[in-house]
Amino acid sequence: MVKIITTRRVTQIFFFLLFIWFCIVATLGQSWWQLRGWPVNWFLQLDPLVGLGVILATHTLYAGLLWGVATLVLTLFLGRFFCGWVCPMGALQQFVGYLGMRSLESRQRIERCQPHPAQRAKYWLLLFLLAAAAADLLAWLFGGFSRNPLGYLIAVAGLFILLRVMQSRQLIRFTKVTLLWIAAFFILGGVWQWWFAQYHWLSAALQTGLLDPLPFIHRAVNLVLLPVMDGTVHVTSAIPRFYAGSGLVGLLFLSVILLCLRIPRFYCRFVCPLGALLGLLSRWALWRIGKAEDRCRECRQCEAHCEGACAPSQRIRISECVLCLNCMDQCRHGLMGYYPHPSVVGEITEPDLNRRQVISAVVAGFAAVPILRVQGGLADGWKPQLIRPPGALGEKDFLSRCIKCGQCMRICPTNVIHAADWRCGMEGLWTPVLNFRIGTSGCQHNCVACSQICPTAALRPITVDERMGRNAFADSGPLRTGMAFVDRGRCLPWAMDTPCIVCQENCPVSPKAIFTRTEFRTIRNGSVKVGRIEANRITIEGPDLPSGRLGSGDYFVSWEGGRAVPVQSNTADTLILRTDPYIQTQPEIGTDLLIAVRLQQPYIDPVRCIGCGVCEHECPVRGQRAVRITAENETRHPQRRMIIR
Amino acid sequence: MSDANATDRRGFILNLWRSVFAAAGISAVGFSLWDRKGPVAAKRQTSKLQIASFAATGQNGKLAVARGSDRIRNIEAAIDALGGMAQFVQPGDKVLLKVNAAFATPPVLGATTHPDLVARTAALCFAAGAAQVAVTDNPINDPASCFELTGIGPAARKAGARLMLPRPDRFAFYSVKNGQLIRNWPVLGAPLVWADKVIGLAPVKDHHRSGASMTMKNWYGLLGGRRNIFHQQIHTIIAELAVMIRPTLVVLDGTWSMIANGPTGGAMDDLKATHTLIAGTDQVAVDSLGATLLGKSVKALVHLDLAERAGAGTTDYRSLNPVVVDA
C-alpha cells in the first residue's frame, strides 16, 4: 500500500508543478501552452485570504474568488489541508527544510520542530492586515442604518437573540456583557455612520497581498524567477524581461527560502497570514491529528519532522498543524492518526494569543490606514508619476483590491507594467505602475490583457472597445492613462536644432495626439559669405561647416533677394545646392548667406492624448526622456482632469 | 467500551453539525456577496441639486445707479431708488449674501467685497424683516483667512449675519440646463437651498482673462472642484453662471474700481475712484453698465453678449431706464 506521506508528496509536487505551469502559460498568445483559457489565477482564487480581504475592503467577492469558499469549507472538515497539501509556497519550503535537516540527528531535528512563542506573530499579522481592510465592510454594514433604520435595528436585535441562544446552548463562550457590547457597537456605528455620512471616516486598504503566500510566490515567480530563467531559453518572451521594483521581491523570497534551511517552513510558522486564518478555523475541523490511545513511549520521533511545529507528542496545537502527516509516518507504535475526535491526551485548539494582543493588532490595523492616508497621497498629494494600467479603478478603490500578485505584470505583452516602489506611496508597494523606459513599447493601444487577468478587478475587466472608445463607448471616448508633456529643454527639435519627431511618428492615436509646427532656424555658425561660385557649388567664407551633414534634406540656404534653396551636400567650406530649374537667381560673390535647418517641433493635443507612453518609449533621448507621461488627465480620476474636454 | 464509543459517536455527530453549519454560513456569505462581473466604469456623479429662481415677483428689469464717494450712502440711495429693500425681501425671509471674498487681502485693496457694503446690506435686509442673513463664498485663497482678512467675516457677525464656509458637505453636483461646462459639477449648494433670497455683492475689477470681474463673474465663487479649468472658456462659464443663478438683486460696487492688475490688485495704484454703485435685478444690465467704469465696451466683454443670448438679461441697460441718484 502506498504510504500516506507518499500520497501527500505526490500531491504537493503535482500542485507545485501545476502552479509553475500556470505561471508559464500566463503568456499572451495563441499556442496551446499560452493563455487560452488556462485558469492561471486558480491558486490565487483558492486562497481564501484574497477573497476575505476583498470582501472586507469592498463588500463584494469578485468572480473566481468564490473558490476561496471551497478552501474554507474543506478546512472546516479536514483542517489545514491547503497548507500541507496544496500551497506551492508550503511545498517549496518543505523541500528546502528537508534539505536543511537531512544530515541532522534525530535529536536536532526534534529541537528544530518544537513550537516557538514567535509563532503567534502570524496571527498578529493576520489581524492587523484584516483590520486595515475591514473599514469598508464595516462602513457598509453601518450604512444599513441609513438605508433602512428599522430593518437595521431588527437585524441587530436578531443577531443579539441568535447569539444569546447560541450562548445559552453553550455553542459560544461569550459573556452577556460581550453580547451587549456587540449590539451597542452596531447601533452606535450605525448612528455614527448616518450622522457623519459626508465624511468617509472609515477608510480601507487591502495590504494582505504583502504577506499572503500565494501573491508572494506569484510575485516572486512572475517578476524574478521566470525573467531570470527565461532570459536564457526565451520561451515566454522573445526578449529578456525586466521588472523595476523586483529586486526587493526577489531578495525577500530568497531570504524566506534560505531561512527554511535552518527552520523548516519558516514562513508558514511565523509569518503566513493565510496559515493563521486557516489555523483559526482548523479548531473546528472534523478530522484532526492526535493520539488514539494514551500509551505513548515519549520517544518524540513524531516531532522529528513536524512541519507545523505543533508538538503532536503532547497536547497537539491544532491551529499550527499543517497536516503533513509526518507524525503518523514516524510513530513506530501506531499511535498517531487522523481521527474524527480530539487526541486522547487533549489538544490546544486556540493559538497562543491573549486578548491584549488581539486588540492591539486590530486597533493598529484600523489606525494604520488613516495614518497613511493623512499623507495626502489619495488627496491633493497624488503622485503624477504613478501611471496605472488602463482599467485601473480610482486609486482608493484600487487600493481596496490590489493584492500585488504581479499577474498583470506577467501578462503584459510589452513588459510595460512594473512593481511600484515606496515612491508611489507606502500602500502602493509592488502595485502595478507603467514604466515606459523599460519594455518593448509603450502600453499597446488595443490590448486589455492586464485588466482581464486581474484576479481581484483592481484593474476592472475592460473590452478593447471601451479602451479605444469605440462603438458603445464612442461617447465616453478612449480610456486615458495619463498625458504626454514635451520637455522643450531636452527635445531635439526644440533645444538642439536637430530634426526628429519620432514621437509624432509613433503616436498610435488617430488623428495623432502629437502634431508639429515647422520652424526654420539658422544653424550655429550658419551666417556665411559667398567666396566663389561654380554652377551650384558655392565656396563660402566663414567658420567651418559640419562636413557632409547639410545634405540631409532638412537644410536650406537663403539670401536677400533669393528664396530658400535646399542643400544637396557640403564640405567644411563648400555648399552644393540642389539644382532646381525654377530657381533662376544665384547669389553673387560677397553675398551674405543664411544656412537654416527646418525643424518640425512636436506639440501635444490634450484632447487626443491617451497617455499610452509609446512616444516616451520611443524618444531617442534615452535617459530622462524628452517627452514623458504623467498621470494628469487620466480617466479613472475625472476630478483631476486638466482640460474641459 | 461501548459507552465510550457512543459518546464518541455523539460527539462526532455534534461536531459534524457544527462544521456543516459553519460551512453553510461561509458559503452563504460568499454567495451573497458574489460579484460575477466586477466593477464598471465609475458612474459620473449625477446632479441632485435644484436651484430655484430667487427673483422677487414684479421686480424684473430694475436698475439704479448711485453716484457718490461714500459706499454706505451709495447702497442706501441705490436701494431707495429701487423702491426700498422691502420690494425684495419679505418678512421672515432667509437672505443669502454672495460676496466676493476670493483673496485674503485687506478691504482697502478692493479685491473683495467691502465689509461696509456687507454690513449695510445685511442691516437693510434685517430692517425689511429678514429672519436670517447668511454670507457665503468659496474663495480662491484659504476660506477662513479670506473671510477674516477681508473684514467680511467680522462685519457679517457684527451685523448679525452668519457665515457659511465652503465645507465639503455643502457642495452638491449640479448641471446647468443646456449648459456645456457646468455638467455634474460640484456647486456650493447648501446655502442656495437654505436661502429664500440671494443678493450678489461684487466689486468692479479688472480681469486679465475675462476682461472684467463683476456681478456675473462673482458666481464663480459658488463652484467647487477643479473649477479653474473653466478659464479655458472663461466667457462661456460666466454666461452659464448667469443662467445658473437668478438672483433677487445684484449690487455692483464701483465706489472704487480696480482698473489694473486684477483681479488680485495689491496696491492703491490699481484702484480708481469711480464713485458709482449700481444695483439691479438684471445682472447682465448691471455688468454692462459697470463695464463703462472700467472704460470697456459691452462688445469687448464677450460674456455679456453670451449671457444676453442665453436669456440671462439685457446688455442694453438704457432700455431699463436706470434711475440715477446722487448719494
Boltz contact constraints between the chains, C-beta under 6 A:
constraints:
  - contact:
      token1: [A, 55]
      token2: [B, 33]
      max_distance: 6.0
  - contact:
      token1: [A, 60]
      token2: [B, 33]
      max_distance: 6.0
  - contact:
      token1: [A, 60]
      token2: [B, 35]
      max_distance: 6.0
  - contact:
      token1: [A, 61]
      token2: [B, 30]
      max_distance: 6.0
  - contact:
      token1: [A, 61]
      token2: [B, 33]
      max_distance: 6.0
  - contact:
      token1: [A, 61]
      token2: [B, 34]
      max_distance: 6.0
  - contact:
      token1: [A, 62]
      token2: [B, 35]
      max_distance: 6.0
  - contact:
      token1: [A, 62]
      token2: [B, 38]
      max_distance: 6.0
  - contact:
      token1: [A, 63]
      token2: [B, 36]
      max_distance: 6.0
  - contact:
      token1: [A, 66]
      token2: [B, 30]
      max_distance: 6.0
  - contact:
      token1: [A, 66]
      token2: [B, 34]
      max_distance: 6.0
  - contact:
      token1: [A, 69]
      token2: [B, 26]
      max_distance: 6.0
  - contact:
      token1: [A, 69]
      token2: [B, 27]
      max_distance: 6.0
  - contact:
      token1: [A, 69]
      token2: [B, 30]
      max_distance: 6.0
  - contact:
      token1: [A, 72]
      token2: [B, 26]
      max_distance: 6.0
  - contact:
      token1: [A, 73]
      token2: [B, 23]
      max_distance: 6.0
  - contact:
      token1: [A, 76]
      token2: [B, 19]
      max_distance: 6.0
  - contact:
      token1: [A, 76]
      token2: [B, 22]
      max_distance: 6.0
  - contact:
      token1: [A, 76]
      token2: [B, 23]
      max_distance: 6.0
  - contact:
      token1: [A, 77]
      token2: [B, 19]
      max_distance: 6.0
  - contact:
      token1: [A, 198]
      token2: [B, 169]
      max_distance: 6.0
  - contact:
      token1: [A, 286]
      token2: [B, 15]
      max_distance: 6.0
  - contact:
      token1: [A, 286]
      token2: [B, 19]
      max_distance: 6.0
  - contact:
      token1: [A, 340]
      token2: [B, 12]
      max_distance: 6.0
  - contact:
      token1: [A, 341]
      token2: [B, 8]
      max_distance: 6.0
  - contact:
      token1: [A, 457]
      token2: [B, 38]
      max_distance: 6.0
  - contact:
      token1: [A, 457]
      token2: [B, 39]
      max_distance: 6.0
  - contact:
      token1: [A, 460]
      token2: [B, 38]
      max_distance: 6.0
  - contact:
      token1: [A, 460]
      token2: [B, 39]
      max_distance: 6.0
  - contact:
      token1: [A, 461]
      token2: [B, 38]
      max_distance: 6.0
  - contact:
      token1: [A, 644]
      token2: [B, 229]
      max_distance: 6.0
  - contact:
      token1: [A, 644]
      token2: [B, 232]
      max_distance: 6.0
